[in-house]
């Protein structure tokens, strides 16, 4: 992780902006700059941010402070984003950040589907940053912004009917039925998800939950290479949302790992149901590249979802995952 101060400078710059723009589109910059720093591209952080700046909006207005007594009434209210961020800024200033995360993770986890799963992804990037480098005020503030955004966009799913599943994550994703009408935005499509295959339901040990979650991230990343054309942006989240949960597990008590696995599966499978194409297509990458070369290509492309999927692909680390990252560059419009 960056030790030059560049990442902290970028985060301070970004914390003057809101978590969304146009009332519905997520600010991806904090996640992308953390990925750049984590992958050794700190020198490019501000240059990339200059290109992305046109997508930023001012920080929203506050409505009323969130308190320990009133938080439940503000949960899931996007108008209260600034109030929630302020609440968590106070929390991480007064208590150890892991303690705050542990208290709020089980409260927020059932609603990880709001904001197209971006809030939990932002938290996952913030936690990786705190676990792997120096704990600074801008990095703690970034965790507060992520948690606050998640609380404001908290959105549970309805009780889902179980369908016959499969032993492997890849096979279970293959069995996910598409929703009947694949149109409209994320929230409207999510309302149409009624059933999902059962997967990993028999897992009872936290260590097994960790490895099964890693399996899910790998399967969803691989699958993007052949299915990403269904929706090149939204299907990224079938991999990046569970990977955000996976990155967070080491900061959480083992008692929270099983529920985290189940929520991550629901998110990945639901996104699959909402955007899966009618049929897969074979994909052969345009050459053989090292992980570093693939990430350099993602940076040159510039799209925030491409950067984040490539970051996840490097976590997976095998050739099919790198192929998925290269496929995302072909499908997505470059930034700039």
QUIHU-V893759 format. One record per pair of residues at least 4 apart in sequence whose C-alpha atoms are under 7 Angstrom apart, sorted by the first residue. I is the first residue (numbers start at 1). J is the second residue. Records with the same first field share a line. If there is no record, write none. Layout:
I = J, J
This chain:
1 = 37, 38, 129, 132, 133
2 = 7, 37, 38, 42
5 = 9
6 = 10, 42
7 = 11, 37
8 = 12, 138, 139
9 = 13
10 = 14, 46
11 = 15, 30, 138
12 = 138
14 = 30
16 = 58, 59
17 = 56, 57, 58, 59
18 = 57, 58, 59, 60
19 = 26, 27, 149
20 = 24, 25, 26, 27
21 = 25, 26, 27, 56, 57
27 = 56
28 = 32, 304
29 = 33
30 = 34
31 = 35, 122, 125
32 = 36, 304, 307, 308
33 = 37, 45
34 = 38, 125
35 = 39, 308, 311
36 = 40, 41, 42, 45
37 = 41, 42
41 = 45
44 = 48
45 = 49
46 = 50
47 = 51
48 = 52
49 = 53
51 = 336
60 = 82
61 = 82
62 = 80, 82, 83
63 = 80, 83
64 = 83
65 = 83
66 = 70, 71, 83, 84, 87
67 = 71
71 = 75
74 = 80
75 = 151, 152, 154
76 = 151, 152, 153, 154, 155
77 = 152, 153
78 = 152, 153
80 = 84, 152
81 = 85, 148, 149, 152
82 = 86
83 = 87
84 = 88, 148, 151, 152
85 = 89, 144, 145, 148, 149
86 = 90
87 = 91
88 = 92, 144, 147, 148
89 = 93, 141, 144
90 = 94
91 = 95, 100
92 = 96, 97, 100, 140, 144
95 = 99, 100
96 = 100
97 = 101
98 = 102, 251
99 = 103
100 = 104
101 = 105
102 = 252
104 = 108
105 = 109
108 = 112, 151, 154
109 = 263
110 = 156, 263
111 = 154, 155, 156
112 = 117, 120, 154, 155, 156
113 = 117, 155, 156, 267
114 = 153, 154, 155
115 = 119, 153
116 = 186
117 = 121, 241
118 = 122
119 = 123, 146, 149, 150
120 = 124, 150, 241, 244
121 = 125, 240, 241, 244
122 = 126, 146
123 = 127, 143, 146, 147
124 = 128, 244, 245, 247, 248
125 = 129, 244
126 = 130, 139, 142, 143
127 = 131, 143, 248
128 = 132, 247
129 = 133
130 = 134, 135, 139
135 = 139, 140
136 = 140
137 = 141
138 = 142
139 = 143
140 = 144
141 = 145
142 = 146
143 = 147
144 = 148
145 = 149
146 = 150
147 = 151
148 = 152
149 = 153
150 = 154
160 = 194, 195, 196
161 = 194, 195, 196
162 = 195, 196, 197, 198
163 = 195, 196, 197, 198
164 = 197, 198
165 = 172, 197, 198, 199
166 = 171, 172, 199
167 = 199
168 = 172
169 = 173, 215, 216, 219
170 = 174, 219
171 = 175
172 = 176, 197, 199
173 = 269
175 = 197
176 = 196, 197, 269, 273
177 = 273
178 = 273, 274, 276
179 = 192, 193, 273, 274
182 = 189, 274, 275
183 = 189
184 = 188, 189
185 = 189
186 = 190
187 = 191
189 = 193, 274
190 = 274
193 = 270
196 = 269
203 = 208, 209
205 = 209
206 = 210, 254, 257, 258
207 = 211
208 = 212
209 = 213, 257, 258, 261
210 = 214
211 = 215
212 = 216
213 = 217, 246, 261
214 = 218, 246
215 = 219
216 = 220
217 = 221, 239, 242, 243
218 = 222, 316
219 = 223
220 = 224, 238, 239
221 = 239, 313, 321, 324
222 = 320, 321, 324
223 = 227
224 = 228, 324
225 = 283, 323, 324, 327
226 = 280, 281, 282, 283
227 = 276, 277, 280, 281
228 = 232, 235
229 = 277, 331
230 = 275, 276, 277
231 = 235, 275
232 = 236, 328, 331, 332
233 = 305
235 = 271, 272, 275
236 = 240, 305, 309
237 = 241
238 = 267, 268, 271, 272
239 = 243, 268
240 = 244, 309, 312
241 = 245, 264, 268
242 = 246, 264, 268
243 = 247, 312
244 = 248
245 = 249, 260, 264
248 = 252
249 = 257
252 = 256
256 = 260
257 = 261
258 = 262
259 = 263
260 = 264
261 = 265
262 = 266
263 = 267
264 = 268
265 = 269
266 = 270
267 = 271
268 = 272
269 = 273
270 = 274
271 = 275
272 = 276
285 = 323, 326
289 = 293, 294
290 = 294
291 = 295, 314
292 = 296
293 = 297
294 = 298, 322
295 = 299, 310
296 = 300
297 = 301
298 = 302, 306, 307, 310, 329
299 = 307
301 = 329, 334, 335
302 = 307, 334, 335
303 = 307, 333, 334, 335
304 = 308
305 = 309
306 = 310, 325, 328, 329
307 = 311
308 = 312
309 = 313, 325
310 = 314, 325
311 = 315
312 = 316
313 = 317, 321, 322, 325
316 = 321
317 = 321
318 = 322
319 = 323
320 = 324
321 = 325
322 = 326
323 = 327
324 = 328
325 = 329
326 = 330
327 = 331
328 = 332
